[in-house]
């Protein structure tokens, strides 16, 4: 369920939106008027829309409705679980019709800015163009996709690596309440359940799409919030665009257009980012393609004493205004990763919801404005700080799947000195996620030749264990994946201790350190 957060810090926004007009759907179209009228009637008299509610086990529902603020009734109705039938009726609608292109109004004048959603709380700042000291000499860049992480277990997701819970999400609504800024002020993007949006985005195979206008409309029309629209595009790219590994390794990557990417279903980072821009703009979003350096496939950390190389450009991603706040999105890395020379189509939603600080660990834009790092978090970093940042521990794919925070993982360095007393600390990626034993796996420190030692829940909402390193060559943070072939989620430390040496166990990898 979405969670209310304290007010967000002011962050430096990116350059202003383009002035090229986009073909946004008319805000007064019959579809919008019909939906708005229905939602308005629900907001004005929510009780009248719920004849199936009666006294008894739900006898206090109407009192709860009366306590809701008028502008947010329809949204809060679904959040509170008071009207799931209404949500299900919206989800059951057939795919929206494609607008009749012959009846559309003429193209707007090229000098008139596009009709974009109003900005809230964060007015854009206009930077001087190409002020960065690290601007590349050309727009050519050798794309670097992410490298697939090592697996300790053979636990696989579904074929597309996405669906674990296809049931409708009662926290999602299509009500026309975007002006209230629910996503910008009352929803945590890290722990919000996007299963409804993700399921919808999977319903439009590339082979059956006749135009980008049609695709943008079908993907985003059911959704009110800009965040949902951007998520639908992000997820669609995972399902339908494959990384062009053959051209990447052969050095034959050619410039791509959104149309050519849609037609071929193949792209490198520039193709992903370019198609994202095209679809997002057609959906009425403010979006930019960002170029810079990415620590992707083949990247290696500098050896001690090795000179700092000049800033190079090898990657592209996006910066999107979503419900009042700018976000950085990497659709390429969110769609899959390279495992050797083979591309694995694997969904990684962390690249949709990363904070600017998390994003900056592996991305350095040519224009530092696009770092979006607030002064409270240290402000934008320079190239030397980025490229010389000490490498962290090896992170395995289950670490991200189980939604842990890289920024709060301790020790932060990949190397641990022998003889040190070290505190191993693990936190979920969002402060609203619980460390309750019943909802989590048991996390253990695994040392070769010794029994696994469980991390204990701490008062800060994470897990921790203090250990003196003596004589080991490597240390690994794992989780107990199965016990006697059964999923071990929720067994707790007591259950783990009872099963140790008595029942078979399998482990999943989280992180690994080297001892020197």
N, C-alpha and C positions, 0 to 999 in steps of 0.2 A: 504494500500500500504506500502511496505517496506520503511523504513526511514533511511537516512544517519545519522550516529552517529559520535561524536568525537572519536578519538583513545581510545581504552580500556586500562585500567590500567593493568600492569603486575600482574598476580596472581600466587601463588605457585601451580604448577601442582602436580598431584598425582604420585604414584610410576610408574615405567616404564612399558610398555606393556608386556604381557606374551610372552614367546618365543614359545608356542605351535602353530604349523602351523594351519592355517584355510583354508578351501576349498573356497578361493575367486574365483569368476568368472574371467576367463582369460581376461586381459585388451585388448587383441587383438582378442576377439571373433568376429564372423561375425556380431552379433547384434551391438556391440560397433562400429566396423568399419563403418557399414552402417549409424548409427546415427551420428558419427563424420563427415563422408563425407558430409552428408546433412547439418549439422550445419556449417561446414567450408564453403560450397558454399553459405550459407545464410550470413555468416559474410563477405565474400569477395565481394559479390554483393547483398546487401539487397534490393536495389531498383528493381533488376531483379526478385526477388522473390515476388514482390507485384504488379503484373500487374493489379489487381483490384483497385489499388489506382489511382486516377486521380485528376486533378486540380479541383478547386471548393472549397467545404467546407473543404477538406483535402489537399488543394493545397500547403501548407507549410510543408507537411510531409517529402518530400525528403530533404529539407533544414535541417530539424531536424535530419534526419538520417546522413547527411554529418557531422554534428557537433559532433556526437558520437565518442568516442575513439574506435579504431579498436578492441582491445581485449574484449570489453564489448558490442559490438553492438547487438548481439543476445539477451542478457539479457535485456539491456536497451530498445530494441525494444518492448518487451512485457510490461516492466514497464511503458513506455510512452503510452501504449495503441495503438501503431501503427500497430500491427500485431496480433489482436485477432484470426483471422482465422487460422493462423499458430499454435497458442496454442491449439485451438479447435481441429485441425486435430491430434495433438499429444494426446489429451485427448480421442479422439474417437477410438484410436487404440485398437484392441482386446487384452485381457490379454496375456502377453508374453509367449512363449512356454517354457516348462521345458527342460533344457539342457539334451541331450542324455548322460546318465551316462556312457554308454558303450564306448562313444567316448572321454571321458575326459582323460586328461593326467594323468600319474601316480601320486600318492601322493608325495608331495615334501619331501625331506630329513628332518628328525625330527630336525636336528641341524641347519637348515636354518630358519631364522626368517620369519614370514609371510609377504607377499607383502601388506603392509598397505599404506594408503594415506600419502603423505609427510606432516610433521608437518610444521606449519607456525607460526613464530613469538614467539612461547612459547615453547622452548625446555624443555623436561621433566627433573625433578630432581629426583635423586635416594635416597630415604630415607633409613635409616637403618631399617631392618625389625623388627617389633614389638618394636619400640622405645617408644611407648606410655606408660605412667604410668598407663593407665586405660585399658590395654588389658585384656579381660575377661579370666577367668580360663578355659573355655571350649567354644566350638562352639555351644552349645545348647542355644536356645533363645526362649522365649515365645513371639510370634508375637503379635503386638498390632496394629490392623487396625485403621483407623481414625473413629471417632464417628460422626454420622450424626448430622448436626446442626439443630436447631429448625427452623421452618417455621412460618412466620406471615401470609402468603398468601398461597393459594392453586395453584398458578401458576405453571404449570408443563411444562417441556420440552417435546420433542417428547419421544416416548417409550424408546429409548436408551439414552435420555438426551443429544443428541449431535447436531443434525442437525437443524440449524436455517436458513442457507443460502446454499442450495446445489448447487447453480450456480457455474460454473467454476471460478477460481480465476485468474484474469489477471495479478497478481503479481508473479505467479509461472511459472517457465520455466524448461524444462528438457534439455536445451542446455548444451553442454559440455564445461562449463566455470568455473569449480570448481577451477582450478588453480589460477584464479583471486581472490579467497577468498572473494566472494560476501557476504557470510553469516558472515564471521569472521570480515569483515571490513565495510560492507555497509548495513547490515540488522539488525533491532532490533527484536530479537526473541520474545519479549513480545507483540508487536503489529503487527507482521507479520500474514497474513491470511493463515492458513494451511488448508482451507476447501477442496482444491483439494486433498491434501495428506490424510486427514481424510476420505474423501469419498472413495478414492481408498482402504484404509486399511480395510474398512467395507465389501469389496467384496469377502473375503476369509473365509467363515465359517469353524470353526475348524473341524467339522464333515467330511468335504470333503478334508481335507489336508492329504496327504499320507506320508509326511516326513518333517522334519525340513529344509532340504536343499531346497525342493520345496517351502516351505512357505517363507523362507528368500529371495529366488530369486524373487518370485512373489510380495512380499511386497515392495521390494526396487529397483528392476531393472529399473523402469521408471524414477527414480530420480537421479539427479546428485549430489546434496549436501548431505553431511553427516547428517546435521540437519534434512533434509527431510526424510532420511532413518530411523533415530532414532525416528522421530515423527510417522512414519508409524507403527513401531513396538509397540511403546507406545500406539497408538490408537487401534491397533489390540488386544492387551491384554485386553483393556476395553470391547471390544465387545465379546470376546470369553472365557475369564477365569473368573470364579466366585470365590469369596472368600469363603473358606471352613469353614463357620461359625459353622457348626455342629461339626466338629472335633476340632475347636478352643475352643468352650465352653465345649466340653466333655473331653478335655485334651488328645485327641488321635491323635494329628498331627504326621504324619510319615514323614521321610525324602523323598524328592521328587527329581526327575531328570527332565530335560527338556522334555524327552520323555513321562514320566508318567504324567506330567502336561498337555502336549498336548493331551494325550489320555483321561484323566479324565475330563479336563476342570475345575478342582478344584485346588486351591492352597492357601497357606498363603504367607507371604511376601517373604520367601526364595524361594518358587516356582516361584513367579512373577519375582524376581530379577535374578534367575538362568536361566529362559527361555529367559529373555531379553538379558542376556549375550550370550547365545547360538545363538540366531537369529542375534544379532548385529555382533558377530564375523564372522558368515557365510556371512554377508553382507560387511565384510571388515572394520568394525569399531574397534577402540581401546576402550575397555570397561572393567570395573572392577565391581565386586559385593562388596558392602560395608556393613559391619555389625556394629551395635552399638545400641544406645538407641533411641527410638522414643516416643514422647509424644502423644500416640494414644488412642485407646479405653480404658477406665478405668483409665486413668492417672488423678491424683489429685495433686494439688500444696501442698507443704509442709506447715504445720501449723506453726505459729510463734514459734520459739524456738525448733522446731523439728530437730533432728540431721540429717546431710546430709548422705544419704545412700551411700553405695559403688556403683561404676559404674557397671551397669548391661547391658546385651545385650539382646534386645527383638525384634529387627527389622532388616530389610535388604533393601537396595536400590542400586542404580547404579551410577557410575561416568563414563561419556562418553566424548571422545574427538570429538567435532563436529565442523568441519571447522575451526580448529586452536585454539579452546578454550575449556577448560574442563568445563563440566556442571554436576550438580547433578540432578538426576531424580528419582522420587518415583512412579513406575508404579502401585504399590499396592494401594496407596492412590489416584492415578489418575483414577483408574478404578471404584471406588465406596466407600461406607462407611457403617458401621454398624449403624442401627437404632434400639437400644435395642439389641435383639438377632437375628434380621433379617438383611440380607445383601441387600443393595440397590445398584444396578448397575447404577452408576451415574458418568458421565465423568467430571473430574476436571483437565483441562489442566494447571492449575497454578503449578502443580507439575512437569510439563515439562519445564517451563520457569522461575522458581524461581531463584533469585540471591542467592549466597552463604549465605549472611546475612539473607535473608528471610528463607532459608532452615534450617539454624542453630537454628531458634526459636524452632523447634520441632524435630531436629535430632542431635545426638551427636555420631560421629563415634568412634570406638575403636582406630583407628589410626587418630590422629588429622590432619595429612597431608590432609585427604580427606575433611576437612572443606572448603578449597579453599578460605578462607577469606583473602583479601589483607591487607597489612599493613595500607593502607589508611583508611580501614574500621575497624581498631582495631586489625587485626590479629586473629589467632585462639584463641578461649576461652577455659578455663579449665572446668572440670566437675562441680566444685562448681558454677562457673558463669552460667553455663547452667541450672543446676537443681534448683538454687536459684533465677533465673530470675523472677521478679514479674509478676504475671499473668496479661494479658491484658484484655480489655473488651470482653464480649461475642460477637463473630462474627457469623453472620448468613450466610446461604448459598448464598443469593442474593448479599452479599458483594463481593464474589468472582465471581459470574456470571456477575456482572456489572463491574468487573475489577478494583476494588479499591485496594489501597496499604495499607497493614497492618502496614508496617514500618512507614508510615507518618500519620497514624490516631492519632488524639489527642482528649481527653487525652489518654495517652498510658497505664495508669493503670486502672484496673477494678473498683477501688474504688475512689470515689470523696468525699472529706470532705465537710460537710454541712457548708455553709457560704462562700465558695470559689467563686471567679469569674473565670470562666473557658472559654477557647477558644476551641470550637469544630471545628476541621479542618479535611477536607476530600480531598484526592487526588486520581486521577487515578493511576493505577499501573505502567504506563509508562508516561514519560514526553512528549511524542509525541501525547498523547491522549488529545483531546480538552475538555474544560469545557463550550463550547458554548451551550446556552440554547436550541437551535434547535436540538441538538444531544444528549441531556441528560434528565433525569427525574429531577423533583424538589425534593430536599433533605430537610428534616425537622427534627427539634428537637421536639420529642413528650413527653410531660409531662402530667401525669394523671391529669385530671380535667381542662386542659388548651387547648387552640387552638394550633394547630401545628405551629411552627415558622420556616420559610424557611431559609436555609443557603444561603448566597450571594456569587456569584463568586468573587474570589479574584485575585489580580494582579499576583500571583504566578502560576496560572493555576488550582487552586482547588476551594474549597468552605469553608466558615467559618462563625461562629456565636459566639459572646461572650455573656455569660449568667451568672448571679449570682445565685448560687444554695442556695435556702432557703426553708427548710422544706420538700423537696421531698425525696422519698425513692429510686426511680430509674429513670433513664433518658434513652431514646432510640433514636437512629438515624434511621430514616425511609426514604422511598421515596414514592412519590405518584404514585402508580402503574396504577390505572385506574380512570377515571372521567366519570360518567354516563355509566359505562360498557365499555368504550373505552380506549385503551392504552393511557396513559398520557405522554408518551415520547415526549418532545419538547414543552409542553404547556407553559413553562416559569413561572417565579414568578408572572407576571401580570395575566396570565391565571389561575394560582392557586388561587390568591386573588379573582378573579372574580367568581370562582367556589365555594369558601369556603362558607359553610352554604347555598348554593343554589343548589348544585348538589351532588349526591352521590359520594363517593370516597372510594378506597381501598388502603391499605398501604402494602409495603413490608419492611421487617426488614433488617437493615444493622449492627447495633451494639447496645450494651446495657451496661450501667454502674450502679453500686450500690452506693447509697449515705449513708454515715455513719456520 
